[in-house]
Amino acid sequence: MSEVLEKYEKYSVELAALEDIYITSRYTPRVFEENEVKRLKSVIDEVVKCLGGPVGQGG
């Protein structure tokens, strides 16, 4: 199984939450707890690392 697919399966709930946050952020303000932000940020960091780093960074 590819590493990307493994990350998707491992973090499907967090990735769905990020999608919802992105879509609703235009319409509804939301306050996040620090632990929520840290958890989502760690998922983003792990997925970006898996994909080879930030776009435009030559990674």
C-alpha positions as CSV (number, residue, x, y, z in Angstrom):
1,M,0.0,0.0,0.0
2,S,1.4,3.4,-0.8
3,E,2.4,5.8,1.9
4,V,-0.1,8.4,0.8
5,L,-3.0,5.9,1.0
6,E,-1.8,4.8,4.5
7,K,-1.8,8.4,5.7
8,Y,-5.3,9.0,4.2
9,E,-6.6,5.9,6.0
10,K,-4.9,6.8,9.3
11,Y,-6.0,10.4,9.3
12,S,-9.4,10.3,7.4
13,V,-11.3,11.9,10.2
14,E,-8.8,14.7,10.6
15,L,-8.6,15.3,6.9
16,A,-12.4,15.5,6.7
17,A,-12.5,17.9,9.5
18,L,-9.9,20.1,7.7
19,E,-12.1,20.1,4.6
20,D,-15.2,21.1,6.6
21,I,-13.2,23.9,8.4
22,Y,-12.0,25.2,5.0
23,I,-15.5,25.2,3.5
24,T,-17.3,26.7,6.4
25,S,-14.7,29.3,7.3
26,R,-16.1,31.7,4.8
27,Y,-19.5,31.7,6.5
28,T,-19.1,30.8,10.1
29,P,-16.4,31.9,12.5
30,R,-15.2,29.2,14.8
31,V,-12.9,29.2,17.9
32,F,-10.6,26.3,18.3
33,E,-9.0,24.8,21.3
34,E,-5.3,24.7,21.4
35,N,-5.2,20.9,21.4
36,E,-7.4,20.8,18.3
37,V,-5.0,23.1,16.4
38,K,-2.0,21.1,17.5
39,R,-3.5,17.8,16.4
40,L,-4.6,19.1,13.0
41,K,-1.2,20.8,12.5
42,S,0.6,17.6,13.2
43,V,-1.5,15.8,10.7
44,I,-0.8,18.4,8.1
45,D,2.9,18.3,8.8
46,E,2.9,14.5,8.4
47,V,0.9,14.5,5.2
48,V,3.1,17.3,3.7
49,K,6.2,15.4,4.6
50,C,4.8,12.2,3.0
51,L,4.1,14.2,-0.2
52,G,7.7,15.5,-0.4
53,G,7.4,18.9,1.3
54,P,5.8,22.2,0.6
55,V,5.0,23.1,-3.0
56,G,7.7,25.4,-4.5
57,Q,10.3,24.3,-1.9
58,G,12.1,21.9,-4.2
59,G,11.3,19.2,-1.7
